[in-house]
Amino acid sequence: MTIAPLMTRLTSLATLTVPLGGQQIELQEIDYETGGIPLLRVRIREGRRFTVFDIDPGTARAWSEAMRAWAARQADATPPGY
């Protein structure tokens, strides 16, 4: 008996490089062929080390709102060119 592998489709959404540390951040959408909710994969590369989070839409929304609020409070502290 042959068992078909579970297939996923990864779609790159954005790639960012942190100017002060050089870390590379990639955001990918994960769609599973078998159904279920799509997830957001956050891949952070620091040299040879990778940190990967697969998060659901609700967590992504809360995270993005927290980051947006923090960034808005820091608007005056951001050096020109960033």
One Martini backbone bead per residue (centre of mass of N, CA, C, O) as a GRO file, in nm:
protein
   82
    1MET     BB    1   0.097   0.036   0.022
    2THR     BB    2   0.033   0.374  -0.061
    3ILE     BB    3   0.131   0.685   0.079
    4ALA     BB    4   0.047   0.997   0.065
    5PRO     BB    5   0.175   1.288   0.093
    6LEU     BB    6   0.172   1.574   0.254
    7MET     BB    7   0.068   1.879   0.122
    8THR     BB    8   0.223   2.194   0.064
    9ARG     BB    9   0.188   2.554   0.038
   10LEU     BB   10   0.426   2.805  -0.030
   11THR     BB   11   0.406   3.165   0.026
   12SER     BB   12   0.563   3.445  -0.037
   13LEU     BB   13   0.526   3.774   0.122
   14ALA     BB   14   0.807   3.848   0.283
   15THR     BB   15   1.127   4.032   0.301
   16LEU     BB   16   1.354   4.106   0.570
   17THR     BB   17   1.602   4.342   0.699
   18VAL     BB   18   1.780   4.408   0.974
   19PRO     BB   19   1.981   4.682   1.024
   20LEU     BB   20   2.111   4.618   1.329
   21GLY     BB   21   2.160   4.271   1.272
   22GLY     BB   22   2.083   4.115   0.986
   23GLN     BB   23   1.829   3.986   0.998
   24GLN     BB   24   1.611   3.749   0.851
   25ILE     BB   25   1.274   3.796   0.733
   26GLU     BB   26   1.013   3.555   0.670
   27LEU     BB   27   0.699   3.542   0.500
   28GLN     BB   28   0.456   3.269   0.503
   29GLU     BB   29   0.219   3.082   0.342
   30ILE     BB   30   0.018   2.808   0.461
   31ASP     BB   31  -0.109   2.538   0.261
   32TYR     BB   32  -0.325   2.269   0.293
   33GLU     BB   33  -0.449   2.013   0.109
   34THR     BB   34  -0.636   1.893   0.355
   35GLY     BB   35  -0.676   2.160   0.495
   36GLY     BB   36  -0.760   2.408   0.687
   37ILE     BB   37  -0.581   2.646   0.822
   38PRO     BB   38  -0.400   2.896   0.754
   39LEU     BB   39  -0.058   2.989   0.785
   40LEU     BB   40   0.202   3.171   0.945
   41ARG     BB   41   0.536   3.201   0.853
   42VAL     BB   42   0.816   3.267   1.067
   43ARG     BB   43   1.145   3.350   0.952
   44ILE     BB   44   1.453   3.355   1.137
   45ARG     BB   45   1.776   3.473   1.047
   46GLU     BB   46   2.092   3.395   1.227
   47GLY     BB   47   2.292   3.312   1.022
   48ARG     BB   48   2.262   2.961   1.088
   49ARG     BB   49   2.005   3.040   1.240
   50PHE     BB   50   1.668   2.921   1.307
   51THR     BB   51   1.340   3.066   1.342
   52VAL     BB   52   1.010   2.911   1.382
   53PHE     BB   53   0.675   3.021   1.308
   54ASP     BB   54   0.338   2.893   1.341
   55ILE     BB   55   0.050   3.092   1.274
   56ASP     BB   56  -0.246   3.212   1.333
   57PRO     BB   57  -0.460   3.463   1.256
   58GLY     BB   58  -0.508   3.570   1.547
   59THR     BB   59  -0.211   3.595   1.628
   60ALA     BB   60  -0.124   3.778   1.394
   61ARG     BB   61  -0.306   4.012   1.467
   62ALA     BB   62  -0.203   4.068   1.755
   63TRP     BB   63   0.094   4.107   1.678
   64SER     BB   64   0.055   4.340   1.474
   65GLU     BB   65  -0.079   4.537   1.675
   66ALA     BB   66   0.157   4.551   1.875
   67MET     BB   67   0.369   4.651   1.667
   68ARG     BB   68   0.220   4.904   1.569
   69ALA     BB   69   0.202   5.045   1.845
   70TRP     BB   70   0.503   5.058   1.900
   71ALA     BB   71   0.589   5.210   1.639
   72ALA     BB   72   0.418   5.464   1.695
   73ARG     BB   73   0.574   5.538   1.965
   74GLN     BB   74   0.867   5.550   1.787
   75ALA     BB   75   0.865   5.770   1.561
   76ASP     BB   76   1.064   5.986   1.701
   77ALA     BB   77   1.317   5.761   1.729
   78THR     BB   78   1.363   5.744   1.428
   79PRO     BB   79   1.591   5.740   1.210
   80PRO     BB   80   1.686   5.846   0.931
   81GLY     BB   81   1.623   5.586   0.679
   82TYR     BB   82   1.410   5.365   0.831
   0.00000   0.00000   0.00000
